[in-house]
Amino acid sequence: MNKIYKVAVIGGGASGLMCAVDLCSGKNALLGKDVFILERNDRVGKKLIATGNGQGNLMNERFGAENYRGEKAFVDDFIRIAKEIDLESYLNGLGIPLCTLKDGKKYPLSRQASSVLDTLRAYLSFKGCITETNAFVKSVKSRKEYFVLTTENGEYFAEKVVMATGGTCAKQFGTDGYSYILAEKFGHKKTALYPALVQLKTEMNAIKGLKGLKEVASVTAYKNGKPIKNSVGDILFTDFGVSGNTVFQVSSAFDGVGDEFLSIEFLPELSLEQLIEIINKRLSLKHIDKSEALSGVLNKRVGQAVLKLAKTSSAVDIANAVKNFKLKVTGNLGFNFAQVTKGGIATKDVNALTMESKLVKDFYIVGETLDVDGDCGGYNVTFAFVSGIIASRAIKTNI
Ligand SMILES: Cc1cc2nc3c(=O)[nH]c(=O)nc-3n(C[C@H](O)[C@H](O)[C@H](O)COP(=O)(O)OP(=O)(O)OC[C@H]3O[C@@H](n4cnc5c(N)ncnc54)[C@H](O)[C@@H]3O)c2cc1C
């Protein structure tokens, strides 16, 4: 029989790499030769280097339970431990200093996600940690004192296993949902899966003339008549619906069930009263036709679309249409365009303090595989990194 490693990490993405780094460092560090990573791609960290448009939005200055969806108790524990770990100092200690932008997003000072991957890889190589690429783990089986991991290249043995195989979106990076098959074999359940941080399909009638336009707006996601999530920033009109930062941010409010729509507030910097006054003034000028009530106030094409939705040509109705431009959401572009998976392995069967399965001893689940998803803005990489560190620390104290 081949060597029995102390820890096998399945998946060389954000959570798996960080877990392996932590396993080889600090108090009770393991020897690099006792930790190995199995990655199905020909390289580790393919998704990590694509984050933040290649700049690596790793964290956010504003950080709390309100930025995550998932089981409340699990998320609360995660936030508390994450604050204790202090990821920014941790990264700094590894040689990855961060910078913070005005909107709170934190990036590596280099503004290159690839520099983060290079540093993690350099650390693992310095510690002698073994990485097998092109190693797709087909099955994990539990024997009495170790696990057997089967890949196309053969079998590997480990005392403890960390499953860091990601979710089911952006399968070009190696994440096609096989994670759930591996975990379900051990009795774990998955919750409903839905693409999040994704472009939205909407009814097209009201916006068909707007394709290609990018506007600043306050966008609110409504579900069954209730406002669920709001974001202010860019919205881009496309031939399928809407995209842009605000849309990514609010998209996680939707799951395809019930009545879902967006309320777009153009000119969010103006109050309704200010807008009514501006429109009234324009309508009082004899040389301005009613059909031009919004020209010079909004982009002409947006103005025309808004006027079509206004109940009457009164300034009040027009201003209300500017402030509450409703669009029915009919779907999204799907998992391959999404940045994160909403839903995943149910966290009721995973210990938030250790990331160890409550069903199988010595089996840990970290990162996006779990039913936790974060807002757009660095929250998902933070969850991946920190959950990897939490698992590592529990392993190091138990080995
Ligand atoms: C284009 C894009 C941009 C993003 N930008 C940001 C951003 O700026 N900020 C942010 O916070 N989040 C961002 N995200 C989300 C973030 O990247 C993920 O949530 C995070 O990488 C999840 O980490 P993970 O370790 O759980 O999974 P992943 O990073 O997806 O890694 C999982 C790894 O496991 C491997 N694997 C899967 N199955 C197997 C198997 N059976 N055997 C062996 N290996 C396997 C995969 O090949 C992959 O390398 C972005 C996502 C995308 C797609």
The ligand as an SDF file (V2000), in Angstrom:
LIG
                    3D

 53 58  0  0  0  0  0  0  0  0999 V2000
  -15.0650   34.9260  -12.7080 C   0  0  0  0  0  0  0  0  0  0  0  0
  -15.1620   34.9030  -11.2000 C   0  0  0  0  0  0  0  0  0  0  0  0
  -14.7760   36.0180  -10.4900 C   0  0  0  0  0  0  0  0  0  0  0  0
  -14.8870   36.0320   -9.0920 C   0  0  0  0  0  0  0  0  0  0  0  0
  -14.4500   37.1310   -8.4170 N   0  0  0  0  0  0  0  0  0  0  0  0
  -14.5190   37.1360   -7.0510 C   0  0  0  0  0  0  0  0  0  0  0  0
  -13.9930   38.2290   -6.3150 C   0  0  0  0  0  0  0  0  0  0  0  0
  -13.4400   39.1790   -6.8660 O   0  0  0  0  0  0  0  0  0  0  0  0
  -14.1070   38.1780   -4.9540 N   0  0  0  0  0  0  0  0  0  0  0  0
  -14.6720   37.1140   -4.2900 C   0  0  0  0  0  0  0  0  0  0  0  0
  -14.7520   37.1320   -3.0620 O   0  0  0  0  0  0  0  0  0  0  0  0
  -15.1540   36.0560   -4.9740 N   0  0  0  0  0  0  0  0  0  0  0  0
  -15.0560   36.0260   -6.3270 C   0  0  0  0  0  0  0  0  0  0  0  0
  -15.5040   34.9320   -7.0120 N   0  0  0  0  0  0  0  0  0  0  0  0
  -15.9940   33.7530   -6.2410 C   0  0  0  0  0  0  0  0  0  0  0  0
  -14.7730   32.9870   -5.6380 C   0  0  0  0  0  0  0  0  0  0  0  0
  -13.7680   32.8790   -6.6100 O   0  0  0  0  0  0  0  0  0  0  0  0
  -15.1830   31.5970   -5.1720 C   0  0  0  0  0  0  0  0  0  0  0  0
  -16.2760   31.6800   -4.2920 O   0  0  0  0  0  0  0  0  0  0  0  0
  -14.0030   30.9150   -4.4590 C   0  0  0  0  0  0  0  0  0  0  0  0
  -12.9350   30.7370   -5.3480 O   0  0  0  0  0  0  0  0  0  0  0  0
  -14.4310   29.5650   -3.9030 C   0  0  0  0  0  0  0  0  0  0  0  0
  -13.2890   28.9180   -3.4010 O   0  0  0  0  0  0  0  0  0  0  0  0
  -13.2860   27.3350   -3.2330 P   0  0  0  0  0  0  0  0  0  0  0  0
  -11.9230   26.9620   -2.7750 O   0  0  0  0  0  0  0  0  0  0  0  0
  -14.4360   26.9190   -2.4330 O   0  0  0  0  0  0  0  0  0  0  0  0
  -13.5420   26.7750   -4.6840 O   0  0  0  0  0  0  0  0  0  0  0  0
  -12.7120   26.9990   -6.0160 P   0  0  0  0  0  0  0  0  0  0  0  0
  -11.8400   28.1820   -5.9090 O   0  0  0  0  0  0  0  0  0  0  0  0
  -13.7240   26.9370   -7.0800 O   0  0  0  0  0  0  0  0  0  0  0  0
  -11.7520   25.7330   -6.0680 O   0  0  0  0  0  0  0  0  0  0  0  0
  -12.2240   24.4100   -6.1460 C   0  0  0  0  0  0  0  0  0  0  0  0
  -11.1410   23.5690   -6.7940 C   0  0  0  0  0  0  0  0  0  0  0  0
  -11.4530   22.1920   -6.6590 O   0  0  0  0  0  0  0  0  0  0  0  0
  -11.1290   21.5330   -7.8670 C   0  0  0  0  0  0  0  0  0  0  0  0
  -11.9580   20.3050   -7.9370 N   0  0  0  0  0  0  0  0  0  0  0  0
  -13.3050   20.2300   -8.0410 C   0  0  0  0  0  0  0  0  0  0  0  0
  -13.7130   18.9450   -8.0320 N   0  0  0  0  0  0  0  0  0  0  0  0
  -12.5870   18.1960   -7.9070 C   0  0  0  0  0  0  0  0  0  0  0  0
  -12.3500   16.7890   -7.8360 C   0  0  0  0  0  0  0  0  0  0  0  0
  -13.3480   15.8940   -7.8560 N   0  0  0  0  0  0  0  0  0  0  0  0
  -11.0500   16.3500   -7.7390 N   0  0  0  0  0  0  0  0  0  0  0  0
  -10.0160   17.2450   -7.6990 C   0  0  0  0  0  0  0  0  0  0  0  0
  -10.2020   18.5770   -7.7660 N   0  0  0  0  0  0  0  0  0  0  0  0
  -11.4660   19.0530   -7.8560 C   0  0  0  0  0  0  0  0  0  0  0  0
  -11.4570   22.5510   -8.9390 C   0  0  0  0  0  0  0  0  0  0  0  0
  -10.7820   22.2740  -10.1460 O   0  0  0  0  0  0  0  0  0  0  0  0
  -11.0000   23.8490   -8.2850 C   0  0  0  0  0  0  0  0  0  0  0  0
   -9.6650   24.1520   -8.5860 O   0  0  0  0  0  0  0  0  0  0  0  0
  -15.4130   34.8870   -8.4040 C   0  0  0  0  0  0  0  0  0  0  0  0
  -15.8060   33.7730   -9.1420 C   0  0  0  0  0  0  0  0  0  0  0  0
  -15.6880   33.7720  -10.5250 C   0  0  0  0  0  0  0  0  0  0  0  0
  -16.1230   32.5550  -11.2970 C   0  0  0  0  0  0  0  0  0  0  0  0
  1  2  1  0
  2  3  1  0
  2 52  2  0
  3  4  2  0
  4  5  1  0
  4 50  1  0
  5  6  2  0
  6  7  1  0
  6 13  1  0
  7  8  2  0
  7  9  1  0
  9 10  1  0
 10 11  2  0
 10 12  1  0
 12 13  2  0
 13 14  1  0
 14 15  1  0
 14 50  1  0
 15 16  1  0
 16 17  1  0
 16 18  1  0
 18 19  1  0
 18 20  1  0
 20 21  1  0
 20 22  1  0
 22 23  1  0
 23 24  1  0
 24 25  2  0
 24 26  1  0
 24 27  1  0
 27 28  1  0
 28 29  2  0
 28 30  1  0
 28 31  1  0
 31 32  1  0
 32 33  1  0
 33 34  1  0
 33 48  1  0
 34 35  1  0
 35 36  1  0
 35 46  1  0
 36 37  1  0
 36 45  1  0
 37 38  2  0
 38 39  1  0
 39 40  1  0
 39 45  2  0
 40 41  1  0
 40 42  2  0
 42 43  1  0
 43 44  2  0
 44 45  1  0
 46 47  1  0
 46 48  1  0
 48 49  1  0
 50 51  2  0
 51 52  1  0
 52 53  1  0
M  END
$$$$
